[in-house]
């Protein structure tokens, strides 16, 4: 157990794990393998101000973290092991989420596009709409493309989006992909061949080619569902590990195991209660 004020995101990348405290801006950094031997002591760094943020330790030891305060969030910065600033970009209003792509491109979402850090500099990719919010992303170390959600109604209590984004961190370009249904922020994942996966509210698992943006398959998994207004309430959730996709169906207290090679639901497990978030371990 590690103490912080208002726990926020936990990020694993490049052999490190970083805990970000939204209420104090503290970043607690660990060598992930050290957890095999018990509870390691973290290296602690601090953001400039406390905010709902996220941090990633890069493979060279530099740390990327978001910039903001209780009122607004504006971008991200990168600092070295001594705390010296290497790069900063504050052209990312409402910065949220993170994903790592090929060649250690680290992307964060903005209310008007996406911002990524690669080879020592930030690049902003603008959304095609003046308000085009990307708040949740899914990346793969073997693909330059980041899958992101996409919302265009700034005033909606809960927008039910029907488009996703594919941002190429090599070319600095973004594609929009139209879906046949809406989805939630827990609907995004990447497959073993870097395919972009989106679980729709029609119960289908969409498979998207990350380069072309073409939907190549759509596999039925759950019954149709509706995203609850309260983001903390359970809804079908997608998690991928290896060749399998795990899809929860809270209304039935089930977990479906999908073979991504065939798209078939190979097993549905009964759970003792409705599940919310889903993750897994190997071993």
C-alpha positions as a printed Julia matrix, in Angstrom:
283×3 Matrix{Float64}:
   0.0     0.0     0.0
   1.34    3.41   -0.97
  -0.07    6.61    0.46
  -1.13    9.55   -1.69
  -3.79   12.23   -1.81
  -6.55   11.14   -4.23
  -5.09    8.17   -6.13
  -5.09    8.52   -9.9
  -3.53    6.72  -12.86
  -1.13    3.79  -12.61
   1.13    3.46  -15.66
   3.45    0.61  -16.6
   6.04    1.24  -19.32
   9.57    0.14  -20.14
  10.04   -1.84  -16.93
   8.78    0.94  -14.66
   5.54    1.54  -12.8
   4.42    5.06  -11.88
   1.64    6.01   -9.46
   0.23    9.52   -9.88
  -1.56   11.27   -7.0
  -4.2    13.68   -8.3
  -4.52   15.51   -4.98
  -0.83   16.18   -4.37
   0.87   15.79   -7.77
   3.26   13.18   -6.35
   4.73   10.65   -8.76
   5.91    7.46   -7.09
   8.23    5.55   -9.44
   9.22    1.89   -9.16
  11.26   -0.71  -11.01
   8.38   -3.09  -11.77
  10.48   -6.22  -11.17
  11.22   -5.0    -7.61
   7.68   -5.96   -6.59
   8.71   -9.63   -6.82
  10.71   -9.09   -3.63
   8.02   -7.33   -1.6
   7.12   -3.65   -1.31
   9.93   -1.5    -2.77
  10.49    2.1    -1.81
   9.56    4.52   -4.58
  11.56    7.3    -6.12
   9.34   10.35   -5.65
   8.98   13.27   -8.03
   6.43   16.09   -7.95
   4.4    17.81  -10.63
   4.36   21.61  -10.68
   0.78   21.63   -9.34
  -1.68   18.95   -8.26
  -4.21   17.91  -10.93
  -5.94   14.89  -12.43
  -2.87   13.75  -14.28
  -0.64   10.95  -15.46
   3.09   10.21  -15.63
   5.28    7.82  -17.62
   8.92    6.94  -16.99
  10.77    6.49  -20.27
  13.35    3.78  -20.85
  16.21    6.3   -20.42
  14.91    7.37  -16.99
  13.33   10.64  -18.11
   9.77   11.24  -16.89
   6.88   12.61  -18.94
   4.0    14.03  -16.95
   0.96   16.2   -17.54
   0.67   19.88  -16.62
  -2.34   21.4   -14.89
  -4.11   22.36  -11.69
  -7.54   21.92  -10.11
  -9.11   24.32  -12.61
  -7.59   23.27  -15.94
  -5.04   21.03  -17.62
  -2.91   22.37  -20.45
  -0.28   19.92  -21.68
   2.77   17.87  -20.73
   6.47   18.15  -20.01
   9.49   15.87  -19.85
  12.23   16.09  -17.23
  15.48   14.21  -16.72
  16.61   12.3   -13.62
  17.86   15.54  -12.02
  14.59   17.33  -12.65
  15.85   19.47  -15.51
  13.19   20.26  -18.11
  13.87   18.72  -21.53
  10.67   19.56  -23.4
   7.28   21.15  -22.74
   4.07   21.67  -24.69
   1.01   23.49  -23.35
  -1.09   23.26  -26.52
  -3.18   20.36  -25.21
  -6.28   21.61  -23.35
  -7.93   19.07  -21.06
  -4.98   16.67  -21.36
  -5.98   13.15  -20.32
  -4.81    9.55  -20.61
  -1.67    8.09  -22.14
  -0.5     5.38  -24.52
   2.88    4.22  -25.78
   3.44    3.49  -29.47
   6.36    2.15  -31.52
   9.77    3.77  -30.95
   8.58    4.95  -27.53
   6.22    7.6   -28.83
   4.12    8.61  -25.8
   0.7    10.05  -26.63
  -1.74   11.98  -24.45
  -5.21   13.14  -25.44
  -6.44   16.73  -25.81
  -9.82   18.4   -26.3
  -8.71   19.37  -29.8
  -6.57   16.43  -30.91
  -3.64   14.46  -29.6
  -0.12   15.31  -28.38
   2.81   12.91  -28.54
   6.44   12.96  -27.43
   9.04   11.21  -29.58
  12.78   11.61  -30.16
  13.06   14.46  -27.67
  10.23   16.67  -28.93
   6.47   17.08  -28.75
   4.19   16.99  -31.81
   0.56   18.15  -31.79
  -1.93   16.54  -34.19
  -5.08   18.63  -34.47
  -8.53   17.09  -34.54
 -10.65   17.82  -37.65
 -13.27   19.47  -35.39
 -12.68   22.57  -33.25
 -13.75   20.45  -30.26
 -12.56   16.9   -30.86
 -11.76   15.34  -27.5
  -9.49   12.34  -27.19
  -9.37   11.26  -23.55
  -8.51    7.56  -23.69
  -5.96    5.82  -25.88
  -4.61    2.33  -26.6
  -1.15    1.79  -28.05
   1.19   -1.02  -29.07
   4.98   -1.13  -28.94
   4.9    -2.69  -32.42
   2.71   -0.06  -34.11
   3.21    3.67  -34.71
  -0.57    4.15  -34.56
  -2.47    5.09  -31.39
  -6.16    4.19  -31.08
  -8.22    6.87  -29.33
 -11.81    7.71  -28.53
 -13.42   10.81  -30.06
 -16.07   13.17  -28.71
 -17.38   16.35  -30.36
 -20.13   17.64  -28.03
 -18.52   19.83  -25.39
 -21.83   20.4   -23.56
 -23.06   16.79  -23.41
 -23.63   15.27  -19.97
 -22.65   11.97  -21.54
 -21.81   11.81  -25.23
 -22.2     8.41  -26.86
 -19.48    8.59  -29.53
 -19.62    6.6   -32.77
 -16.17    7.48  -34.13
 -12.66    6.52  -33.01
  -9.3     8.03  -33.96
  -6.15    6.44  -35.37
  -3.15    8.74  -34.93
   0.08    7.85  -36.71
   3.11    8.97  -34.68
   5.43    8.54  -37.68
   3.51   10.78  -40.06
   1.72   13.03  -37.56
  -1.65   12.33  -39.17
  -5.05   11.32  -37.79
  -7.85    9.22  -39.27
 -11.45    9.06  -38.05
 -13.25    5.7   -38.22
 -17.05    5.53  -38.24
 -18.6     2.69  -36.24
 -22.09    1.2   -36.4
 -22.66    1.81  -32.68
 -21.39    3.82  -29.74
 -18.84    2.58  -27.2
 -17.39    3.57  -23.81
 -13.96    4.56  -22.53
 -13.46    0.94  -21.41
 -14.02   -0.34  -24.96
 -10.54    0.21  -26.45
  -7.67   -2.27  -26.79
  -5.0    -3.57  -29.16
  -4.66   -7.13  -30.41
  -1.61   -9.39  -30.91
  -1.2    -8.21  -34.53
  -1.49   -4.54  -33.47
  -5.11   -4.48  -34.67
  -7.31   -1.82  -33.1
 -10.19   -3.32  -31.1
 -13.37   -1.52  -30.08
 -16.24   -3.08  -28.12
 -19.49   -1.5   -29.3
 -22.75   -1.04  -27.42
 -24.31   -3.39  -29.99
 -22.3    -6.14  -28.29
 -19.87   -6.59  -31.18
 -16.07   -6.54  -31.0
 -14.87   -4.48  -33.97
 -11.46   -5.24  -35.51
  -9.87   -2.26  -37.3
  -6.75   -2.2   -39.45
  -4.67    0.56  -37.77
  -3.03    1.7   -41.01
  -6.03    1.87  -43.33
  -8.78    2.46  -40.78
 -10.87   -0.28  -42.4
 -13.11   -2.4   -40.15
 -12.01   -5.9   -41.1
 -14.24   -7.94  -38.74
 -17.07   -7.51  -36.26
 -17.59  -10.36  -33.81
 -20.74  -10.72  -31.64
 -19.81  -11.14  -27.98
 -22.43   -9.67  -25.6
 -26.04   -8.56  -25.69
 -26.61   -4.93  -26.67
 -25.91   -2.55  -23.76
 -26.1     1.12  -22.84
 -23.33    3.1   -21.2
 -24.37    4.35  -17.73
 -24.16    8.08  -17.07
 -22.02    7.55  -13.94
 -18.57    6.58  -15.22
 -17.9     4.48  -12.12
 -20.86    2.17  -12.75
 -20.16   -1.22  -14.38
 -20.38   -1.59  -18.13
 -18.96   -4.2   -20.54
 -15.19   -3.86  -20.45
 -12.5    -5.09  -22.86
  -9.09   -6.41  -21.82
  -6.61   -8.17  -24.11
  -3.76  -10.46  -23.13
  -1.87  -12.49  -25.7
  -4.2   -14.07  -28.27
  -7.3   -13.67  -26.12
  -9.77  -10.86  -25.51
 -11.64  -10.86  -22.21
 -15.02   -9.09  -22.29
 -17.11   -8.61  -19.17
 -20.91   -8.54  -19.27
 -22.02   -7.14  -15.9
 -25.75   -7.59  -16.54
 -25.19  -11.34  -16.7
 -22.24  -11.51  -14.27
 -20.21  -13.19  -17.0
 -16.74  -12.95  -18.51
 -16.41  -13.96  -22.17
 -13.12  -15.25  -23.57
 -12.67  -14.48  -27.27
 -10.08  -16.19  -29.49
  -8.81  -13.24  -31.53
  -7.55  -15.55  -34.29
 -11.09  -16.72  -35.07
 -13.34  -14.17  -33.36
 -15.19  -16.98  -31.6
 -16.28  -16.82  -27.97
 -14.53  -19.95  -26.76
 -15.79  -19.81  -23.19
 -18.1   -17.77  -20.97
 -17.32  -17.87  -17.27
 -19.91  -17.22  -14.56
 -18.78  -14.66  -12.0
 -19.98  -14.32   -8.39
 -21.06  -10.7    -9.02
 -21.16   -8.02  -11.69
 -17.61   -6.98  -12.6
 -16.44   -3.46  -13.35
 -12.79   -3.0   -14.29
 -10.9    -5.97  -15.73
  -7.19   -6.75  -15.91
  -4.97   -9.84  -15.92
  -1.57  -11.28  -15.14
   0.68  -13.82  -16.82
   2.47  -16.76  -15.24
